[in-house]
Amino acid sequence: MLLLPLSMVAQEVKIGTVKMNDITAVMPEVATLENTLMALNQTYQAELQSMENDYNRKYSEFVSQQDSLADNIKTLRIQDIQDLQSRMENLAQAAQQDIEKKQAELFAPIQDKIMKAIEQVGDENGFTCVMHATYMLYAGKTCEDITDKVKAKLGLK
């Protein structure tokens, strides 16, 4: 009975590390994700630019005509300009949220694919645990970087 705990301590602990950024950098799915996000961003930027052009036009017209406008018309135009500015701010916030949501949605299957490959490599090579290499403060001689093995499992170079 006294020897049982010693035999458990004597078991080899095998730790692997993975550099996730090195894997995602070469995945074709990530390039597709980036292209999709870039297209979505460009769509929002085009709409915001159109609104900004409209804002600048209305503001310039107001500044050039304000002395000749009746007070009620001035008030209406100021409200119109402020409303347009508010809509631009709302669209900018909505765009950022939409892009972040789309990024999370598109990245989830990529992350799942990588995690499955890490699990497979870990199981096949008898690792006790696999950690993200970026967060390692110290990795001893028995700690193995399995990034290349995971890339190979995913069919990446």
Secondary structure by P-SEA (a helix, b strand, c coil): ccaaaaaaaacbbbbbbbaaaaaaaacaaaaaaaaaaaaaaaaaaaaaaaaaaaaaaaaaaaaaccccccaaaaaaaaaaaaaaaaaaaaaaaaaaaaaaaaaaaaaaaaaaaaaaaaaaaaaaaccccccccccccccccccccaaaaaaaaaccc
